[in-house]
Amino acid sequence: MTELEFFSNKNLLVPVAHHDDIEFMFGGLIARITKEKISANIKFAVFCDRFLNTGEEISLVHQQQKNALKILGVDLPDITNFGYRARFLNQYEDEIRIKLRELHKEFNCDIILTHNRHDLNQDHACLALQTHRALKGVTNISGEILNTGAHLQKNFFIRLSEEDLTLKF
């Protein structure tokens, strides 16, 4: 079994705290899955919108997200945006677990790609913890963002080509 066959014929749920977390953590993996035509269904769930903190135009952020995923090979991304305020996600832990369970019930995910519970960013750590709590028994692969995950243990690697990295960044 090659490293990508693990994802073949699986439903991948990608719950992340912020819009750019998808590319930072899993951009290379998503690029390889689409490039190598691995038959996996991918559903994205973004929990925070920074516009409540920064004033960013939310429709522009959502369009940029779709454009970024298209570059990675996902032409018609299935994205759910929940619109919580960034940096305050921990105030909604019960709601988050309910939404995660609803996503799982609707999508029947086999694998979750999300943040690590030990991430230093409060939104990342909160979402990771609630994902682990809400979806016990589902394979969970935690990603790392370099500037907030300096102390994480790496134990799962996907080889990326220079092309994959170029697409990711």
C-alpha positions as CSV (number, residue, x, y, z in Angstrom):
1,M,0.0,0.0,0.0
2,T,1.4,3.4,-0.9
3,E,1.0,6.3,1.4
4,L,-1.9,7.8,-0.7
5,E,-3.8,4.5,-1.1
6,F,-4.7,5.0,2.6
7,F,-7.0,7.8,1.5
8,S,-8.5,6.0,-1.5
9,N,-12.3,5.6,-1.5
10,K,-12.5,7.4,1.8
11,N,-14.6,10.4,2.9
12,L,-12.1,13.0,4.3
13,L,-13.5,15.7,6.6
14,V,-11.2,18.7,7.0
15,P,-12.4,20.9,9.9
16,V,-10.1,23.9,10.4
17,A,-10.3,27.0,12.5
18,H,-9.3,29.6,9.8
19,H,-9.5,29.7,6.0
20,D,-5.8,29.5,5.3
21,D,-5.2,26.6,7.7
22,I,-6.3,24.1,4.9
23,E,-3.4,25.1,2.7
24,F,-0.9,25.5,5.5
25,M,-1.5,22.0,6.9
26,F,-2.8,19.9,4.1
27,G,-2.2,21.8,0.8
28,G,0.5,19.4,-0.3
29,L,-1.6,16.3,0.5
30,I,-4.6,17.7,-1.2
31,A,-2.5,18.6,-4.3
32,R,-1.2,15.0,-4.4
33,I,-4.6,13.4,-3.9
34,T,-6.1,15.4,-6.8
35,K,-3.0,15.2,-9.1
36,E,-2.8,11.4,-8.6
37,K,-6.6,11.1,-9.0
38,I,-7.1,9.3,-5.7
39,S,-10.8,8.7,-5.4
40,A,-11.5,10.4,-2.1
41,N,-14.4,12.7,-1.2
42,I,-13.3,15.8,0.6
43,K,-15.5,18.1,2.7
44,F,-14.0,21.3,4.2
45,A,-15.4,23.0,7.3
46,V,-14.0,26.4,8.3
47,F,-15.1,27.5,11.8
48,C,-13.9,31.1,12.1
49,D,-14.1,34.1,9.9
50,R,-11.4,36.7,10.7
51,F,-13.5,39.5,9.3
52,L,-15.1,39.9,12.7
53,N,-11.6,40.8,14.0
54,T,-10.0,42.4,11.0
55,G,-12.8,43.8,8.9
56,E,-11.8,41.7,5.9
57,E,-14.5,41.5,3.2
58,I,-15.9,38.0,3.9
59,S,-17.1,37.4,0.3
60,L,-13.6,38.1,-0.9
61,V,-12.1,35.7,1.7
62,H,-14.5,32.9,0.6
63,Q,-13.7,33.5,-3.0
64,Q,-9.9,33.4,-2.2
65,Q,-10.5,30.1,-0.4
66,K,-12.2,28.6,-3.5
67,N,-9.4,29.9,-5.7
68,A,-6.7,28.4,-3.5
69,L,-8.4,25.0,-3.5
70,K,-8.8,25.2,-7.3
71,I,-5.0,25.7,-7.5
72,L,-4.7,22.5,-5.4
73,G,-6.9,20.7,-7.9
74,V,-10.3,20.9,-6.1
75,D,-12.5,22.4,-8.8
76,L,-15.8,22.4,-6.9
77,P,-14.9,22.4,-3.2
78,D,-17.5,21.4,-0.7
79,I,-17.0,24.1,2.0
80,T,-19.1,24.8,5.0
81,N,-18.3,28.2,6.8
82,F,-19.6,28.5,10.3
83,G,-18.6,32.2,10.9
84,Y,-17.4,32.1,14.5
85,R,-15.2,35.0,15.6
86,A,-11.5,34.1,15.5
87,R,-9.7,33.9,18.9
88,F,-13.0,33.2,20.6
89,L,-13.8,29.7,19.4
90,N,-13.4,28.2,22.9
91,Q,-16.6,30.0,23.9
92,Y,-18.6,27.7,21.6
93,E,-17.3,24.3,22.5
94,D,-20.7,22.6,22.8
95,E,-21.9,24.1,19.5
96,I,-18.7,23.0,17.8
97,R,-19.2,19.4,18.9
98,I,-22.8,19.4,17.7
99,K,-21.8,20.8,14.3
100,L,-19.0,18.2,14.0
101,R,-21.4,15.4,14.8
102,E,-23.9,16.8,12.2
103,L,-21.1,17.0,9.6
104,H,-20.1,13.4,10.4
105,K,-23.7,12.2,10.2
106,E,-24.3,14.0,6.8
107,F,-20.9,13.1,5.3
108,N,-20.0,9.8,7.1
109,C,-16.4,10.7,7.3
110,D,-13.7,8.0,7.4
111,I,-10.7,10.2,8.1
112,I,-10.5,13.6,9.7
113,L,-7.7,16.0,8.8
114,T,-7.5,18.8,11.4
115,H,-5.3,20.7,13.9
116,N,-3.2,19.1,16.7
117,R,-4.5,19.4,20.2
118,H,-1.1,20.8,21.3
119,D,-1.0,23.7,18.8
120,L,-0.3,27.0,20.4
121,N,-3.1,28.9,18.6
122,Q,-6.1,28.9,20.8
123,D,-8.6,28.3,18.0
124,H,-6.5,25.5,16.5
125,A,-6.2,23.7,19.9
126,C,-9.9,24.2,20.7
127,L,-11.1,22.8,17.4
128,A,-8.7,19.8,17.6
129,L,-9.9,19.0,21.1
130,Q,-13.6,19.2,20.2
131,T,-13.0,17.1,17.1
132,H,-11.3,14.4,19.2
133,R,-14.2,14.6,21.7
134,A,-17.0,14.6,19.2
135,L,-15.8,12.1,16.7
136,K,-14.2,9.3,18.7
137,G,-13.5,6.2,16.6
138,V,-12.8,8.1,13.4
139,T,-9.2,8.1,12.1
140,N,-7.8,11.5,13.0
141,I,-4.7,12.9,11.3
142,S,-3.4,16.1,12.9
143,G,-1.6,18.7,10.8
144,E,1.0,21.2,11.9
145,I,1.5,24.9,11.1
146,L,5.1,25.8,11.7
147,N,4.7,29.0,13.6
148,T,2.1,27.6,16.1
149,G,3.1,23.9,16.3
150,A,6.8,24.0,17.3
151,H,6.6,21.3,19.9
152,L,4.4,18.7,18.1
153,Q,5.5,15.1,17.5
154,K,5.6,14.2,13.8
155,N,4.6,10.6,13.1
156,F,2.9,10.7,9.7
157,F,4.6,12.0,6.6
158,I,3.4,12.4,3.0
159,R,6.2,12.9,0.5
160,L,5.7,16.0,-1.6
161,S,7.4,16.9,-4.8
162,E,8.7,20.4,-5.6
163,E,5.6,20.8,-7.8
164,D,3.3,19.9,-4.8
165,L,5.1,22.5,-2.7
166,T,4.9,25.1,-5.4
167,L,1.1,24.6,-5.6
168,K,0.8,24.7,-1.8
169,F,2.6,28.1,-1.5
